[in-house]
Amino acid sequence: MNFSFALRRWALAAPALAVALSSCQPGGNSGAGQPDLIQANLDTTVHPGDDFYAYSNGNWFKQHPIPASESNWGIGKEVQNEVYARLRSLSEEAAKAKAAPGTTQQKIGDFWATGMDSATIDKQGAAPLKAELDRIAAIRSVADVQAAIARLQPLGVNALLGLYVGQDAKNSEKMALQLWQSGLGLPNRDYYFNKDARTSNIRKEYGLHVARMFQLLGQDAATAQQNTQRVLQLETKLAAASRKLEALRDPYANYNKMTVAGLDKLTPGISWKPWLAQMELSKVDTVIVGQPEFYREAGRLLSTAPLADWQAYLEWQLAHAYAPTLSQQFDQENFRFYGTVLQGAKEQRPRWKRVLDAEESALGEALGQLFVKEYFPPATKERYEKLTANIMAAFREHIQQLDWMSDSTKQKAQSKLTKITRKVGYPDKWKDYSSLKIDRSSYAQNVMRANEWRYRYELAKLGKPVDRTEWGMTPQTYNAYYNPSNNEIVLPAAIFAIPGLKDADADDAIIYGYAGASTIGHELTHGFDDEGSQYDEKGNLRNWWTKKDRQLFQQRVNGIVRQFNGYTVLDSMHINGKATAGENIADLGGIVIALDAFKKTEQYKKGEKIGGLTPTQRYFLGYALGWQVHQRDERLAQSILTDVHSPAQYRINGPFADVPEFYEAFNVRQTNKLWRPDSTRVKIW
């Protein structure tokens, strides 16, 4: 989509961004009468003090190898499969219903029908893109290039411009137009410059992929190769002007507000006012630019790069964006590179799952209404609202007991925590899709119209009061997020799912570890991590700390950065401690805060064992259940370069090594691999 959710950097990014179902009841019973899920997952050949990731989930990994169609597998994918089946049933029923035109059921049914009609899709080939390809072929001037880019924006083709509407970081009551670095075909800038063998091979394969896509568009081999070189040269120059992953986490450095006239000065020779008007943004007078140096280079290239380079680049970007909606040849070649080369998947996922993913993107909240009605009753919502309140109460106590923070800053931290909005399960108000046209003429065209609908939906927010009731994720999404501009945590219904475990069989220890620590506590802590802590209780980018308190906080942040910089992955790759700092802080904070909340439950106070495990042991195992995911080396290597989250193994082993109760619960000694001296253990919140 063209307008990406602006706050994606704070998302939990659970093992899979997916739809899910099932819920776990706080205060459930001991699970007597059936096998204990937590105990069944254990690999007792591994000492918990050496590798808790392998100990807690090792047996599950052995019994659940990564399917050939996947680059990773874990609890998120298991949950996803439960709901895929239900959403498939809903979509198939809608396709057969002959519902009245314009109804939600008609739109879901027609979208599903066109997506599953592979015979018609193959027959159409690249024809759905013809009108756009013809516009690109007709380019004769720089103005034509700009017009073509403007036309592609509503279609969800992020050619050059990373354009979105989001809250002004320094005035959270106002929506603003924002520009972010964009326009690359590889995951980020490092893929264009890193010289290691793995990345060098990816670059080589990328060139082959782009050339094959040009040939599928009808170009002969020589022309395709020539155009590929044009694309690679242009993208490499854009990549050189792009910021590194860790630099994208500095909210002040990525906040550069300027008038449209100021934008003209940033890009000499490029006039933005008429260009924005072509993108239906004629009334915009100010823009927040994330990375000015990127747009300075973009403007230079618009003025100096040959028109043929821009034509090749725009053709490629269009084909790249819509390849999954086109004929089998486009779809398979797209998967070959992005699925196999980049992520290691051996075969493509079933078509019906891929169509459901596209349907989720196009009509997510329409599906969400049906999902919630069928599978997430009000009683379940109430359970997790109570659990969230308990975790917040524990966080309040943690802030008050901090020995490194002054009373004045504590008061402001408490105010911010109290004002965090808690959205649990599903929204009170749903998106209105009445203006979105979906029919049975073309799958690609349906996706185009859905992208255009969302583009205009986002544009309509400019000049209007911020809608703080809106959700950035659907209820069936296996994920959660903290939004600093709204000072809110958003917890979709699906994130509480545990496959194979009924509500009545989920004891508090599991719930407080799985839902309380890895999700609720994690998201609350994002409001106080190295990035979120720079926003005040109203969601504005403003310093509310004393100078000394901020320095003491940063010393603790530096400690967790050093800790994670020291972890080596795939023999030679290191976790980027600075880029992952926010997520690592949130993991550690969630664990210690939810643990104290759990200590107030009857299960903890009684101290009775379940499956031979103490309540505290089950708590840590419940948290580890949330990161029950293993992945292929290709996917792991990509995540190290592109993800602000540490790999699952280190989201368990890393923070646990800082928690005293973990050492006590599992008798961790200095001879164990996870043991860290007291002086190096990180304690922040």
C-alpha angles and dihedrals in degrees: 000000000000097000104054118194101272095217098051089122091072096049120120092233093204119201089288134015096224149116118278148168145203127074136221121226119228108228096025123158129269095272093243115172099038136064114281109249095204094051092046091059095056125112099203092185086077120071110234089225092058102047117352091180091062094038095051099043106013097108091048090052091052091052095043110047117184108273117239090247094057137070091204138012133200148114093313092057091046090053090044091056091055091058097036087067092051095045089048090055091049091049095047091050090050091050091055097041100083087217122190114277113268096023122125090243092054092051094048091045096048093045090052094045095052092044092053095044096093093163092063091041091054091047091053093050109173093339094112087065096048098101092051094044090051090054090052092047089053093059111129103157144024087261088058090052090053091047091051092050089048091052093050095052096076089046091063095252106138095204106167096321123083096196125173143147117239142145117290103253091220096040109035092182091069132069114220139188110250134193121207130180110271145136103097125131093205120067096261146332096285091067090065096052113023110110102203117120095249095054093039089056091049090054090051092049091046091059090051090049095051091048092051091050091053089051090051087055087060104266122138118245096261094049091045091053092048092050091047090058089051091053094047093049093049095045092047090056090049090048091052089058093047123100124244122255096259092048090058089066096066105096095193095049089048094050111086111153118192142156121256086254088055089053088055089055090050090056108035112208094023118101110205103187096071090037092055089046088058087056091052091257101114094133096055114113102169134038133192108222116201099196113016093184090060093054092044088058092042090055091048092051092048089057099041112025115095115262089238089061091054092047091053092045094050093046089052094047091050094048091045093052095049103032093106090057096049135076123314093264093058093042095049094046090049090052093045091063106028096034105034108022096038101033107018100239111157099206137011123268117252114283094240091061092049091050090051089053090053090045089052090054093048102038104012100145092042087059088041093061090055092043095052093044092054104034116018112057123192092255091062091048089053092053093057094043087059092047090051091051090052092051091048091052090053091049089052089056092048092055092049092051098049112127096198101052126080122237093248093056091042090058091053092046090051090050091052092048092049091052096051108121114227116213111186129183106341142350124274090222124044130212116261112233096178093116094051113100117211123172140155099261101095137355093212091049091051089053090048092052091047090052091048090049092053092045091056092040089059094042090054089066092069112104093012131103114272111265101225091181093067121109124218093204133045123244091249093057117113094220143069137206148196116227110204095193091057094031089227141130118219118202114183117210093248096060091074094061125122113183115227095015122101121214093248092054097052111101122207093254092062093042096049091048098042104035100015102047107024095042119013099032090039093055094044090052090054086072086063104034123111091279105030092047089068090070122078131225091277093052097256125139097246135132110248096165131095112245093247094049092051090051092050090048091050091052088059092046089052088055094057090044090055091046094055095039085063095061115098121206128193092005097289112025118096127208110251100240095190095049093047097040096105094052093043091052090049092049093051093043093049092051098051095040097048090044091060090047089051091052088068094059125100091240092060093044093051091049095204119160124240117197088354091301128117120233091255092049090051090050092057090044090050089056091047089052087066090062096044094137135117127189144193119265092248091056092044092052091050093050092053089058100038112023128084087204122084117237114276094255091061094042084067106031095038102058095031089061087063098050118090093204089060091058090049096045095052101028093243112188137188090264091062121094096235094052115118126184115254090247093061099042111112121231119176114143 
